[in-house]
Amino acid sequence: MTSQPIGPDHQLPPPSARRRRGVQILVWVAILLIFGAGFLLVLNQHESASKAAATSRRGAGGTVTLNVATASKGDIGVYLDAIGTATPVYTASITSQVNGVITAVHYREGQIVNKGDPLIEIDPRPYEATLEQAQGTLERDQGVLAEARMDLQRYRDAWAKNAIPKQTLEDQEKVVSQDEGTVKLDVGNVHYDEVQLGFCHITSPITGRVGLRLVDPGNVVQSSGGTTLAVVTQLQPMTVIFTIAEDSIGEVAPHLRNRGHLAVTAFDRGGKKQIAEGSLLTIDNQIDTTTGTVKGRATFANKGNALFPNQFVNTRLLVDTLHNITLIPTSAIQHNGTASFVYIIQGKDNKNLWAHMRSVNPGVTDGDTTQVTGINPGDVVANSSFDKLQDNSQVVISTKLIPSSSNGSSAP
């Protein structure tokens, strides 16, 4: 059998060429795989965004579960809020008016004392001795005066009988006048020494509470030393001094001129707990130009001693009361810039309710309640889930069925 030679067209490519072709194929396969992976990644991201958008659309336009509140008709107070300080009507800082040694301290620290109760005793013996001397001098000069008056009467009788010259009578009259002046001076000395002796027995000038003990028996006090022996502070009644903005004076002053009663309520530092109730007594006679405020003083009976001297409090001054107005919870009012609105809930039952946006004008706010105009008493308003609500959103009330009301089913 004769073998045929292999021609140029039937020869196999060299090994190096076959390797290059294999590398090219691998490169193209890798490129296709990379493009395929990128395409799948973009597709997945697009599907995720579409799902999120769909979810958002369902949340915004779907059924929203919320709580509601019903607008009511009632009264609300117009208050002026300020900070104040509890200030006693009287505070007595007692000092010594004589020199001496303290022999007794009668009060206990924190004791409630009445006016006239003994507080401190200062050694009275030097002043008792001085008083006795003054009394002795007075008695002696009173005797001299009595003798001079007897002589004057004798001279008058003798002058009536022309037994003595008139000059003798006139001289005796002047002697009596001199002795009367001496006796009057002695009486003044006795009274002064009695007062000095009284200063040795220190009593409370007011009814109130004594502070901490400041002196002890054996201490030497001076009338010119200025050492405080005791401090007595009146607790009942108690006043509170607070500030009123000058723009609000026009609301307060007419009531004071007409002697009207303006209630003042004192709260603790946090403004949450009510401490006492009282009334406005007066306001100051001028405005403080540095702060633009005027000081006011309110008085409180303070029967339970809830107000403590120099205590920091928050005050609420009632200047007016609005009657028969529409009230809703403050939390139900939403704001968009300067505009305010609420969501009115309308429908026939709890499964077919819709929220409609309604513009309102907020007025006076008292705590969690606000006066509004633009809705009617009985209207039901949304009070939660505002991040999901839109105008004309379908809603479900989570707490209870809305009250039956003609206002609640009316068109917005």
Secondary structure, DSSP 8 states (H G I E B T S, - for coil): -------GGG----HHHHHHHHHHHHHHHHHHHHHHHHHHHHHHHHHHHHHHHHHHHHHHHS-EEE-EEE-EEEEEEEEEEEEEEEEES-EEEEE-SS-EEEEEE---TT-EE-TT-EEEEE--HHHHHHHHHHHHHHHHHHHHHHHHHHHHHHHHHHHHTT-S-HHHHHHHHHHHHHHHHHHHHHHHHHHHHHHHHHTTEEE-SSSEEE-S----TT-EE-TTT--EEEEEE--SSEEEEEEEEGGGHHHHHHHHHTT---EEEEE-TTS-SEEEEEEEEEE-SS-BTTTTEEEEEEEE--TT--S-TT-EEEEEEEEEEEEEEEEEEGGG-EEETTEEEEEEEEESSTTSEEEEEEE-EEEEEETTEEEEESS-TT-EEE-S-TTT--TTEEEEESS------TTTTS--
